[in-house]
Amino acid sequence: MEPRTPIQILRCLDLGGYSARMVGGRIETRGPRPLAEPLVADIKANRAALAALLEEWCGGEYPGAPQADGTPDTEAL
């Protein structure tokens, strides 16, 4: 099975209630529980592409800062 693409990874994180952000050149995730191993392996396999996507399209953070209505900004993708 091929690793998930960076966009698929972000969608999986979003569906599970996780967030991802760049901190000092590292990808940091936060969520309700530890990530499952298949997703961790996908993040490691696509680290450079995921980091580039976070930096270039998401301002270093996904989901983005809350919109005026309080919902997270996920429209960048």
N, C-alpha and C positions, 0 to 999 in steps of 0.2 A: 504494500500500500504506500502510495506517495504521501509525503508530508503535506499538510494543509498549506494553502497560500497565506500570505500575510493578512489579506482581507478576511479570509475564512477564520483565521485565528482571532482577529478582533471581533468578529461576529460571535464566535463561540464564547469569548470572554464576556461580551455584552449580554448574551443570553443567560449566562451563569451568574450574572450580577457582579462581575469583576471589572476592574479598571486597569489600564496600563499606562505607564508614563516613562519618559526618559529621565534618568537621574544620574548625572556624572558619566554619561556615555553608556550606562547600563539600562536595561529594561526592567522596570519594577512593576509587579502586579499586586493588586490588593483585591480581596474578595472574602466571601463568607467562610471559606474553608480552603485547605491546600489544593492546588491544581492537581488534576488527574495526570498520571504519567504520559499517556499518549499526547496530550496537549503540551506538556513540558518538552517532550522530544521534538514536537513540531516547532515550538518557539526556538529551541536550540538550533534546529536544522535551517531555519529561515531567519536567524537573528539579524543579519545585516539588512535584509530586505524589510523586515518588520521595523527595525530602528529607523530606516530611511523613510518609510511610510509614516511613522509616528512624527518624525521631525518635519517632513515636507508638507504633509496634508493635514495633520492633526494638531499642529502646534506643540508637539511633544507629549500630548496627553489624550487618551481616549477612554471613555467618552469625554468630549470637550467640556468647557465651562458651561454652567447652566444658562439657559436662555432666559428671557424675560418672564416666561411662565413657570420657571423652576425646573423644567425638564432638561436632561443633558443634551448637548449639541452633538448629534451623531450624523448630521447631514453631510459632513465633509467627505464621507465615503459613499 
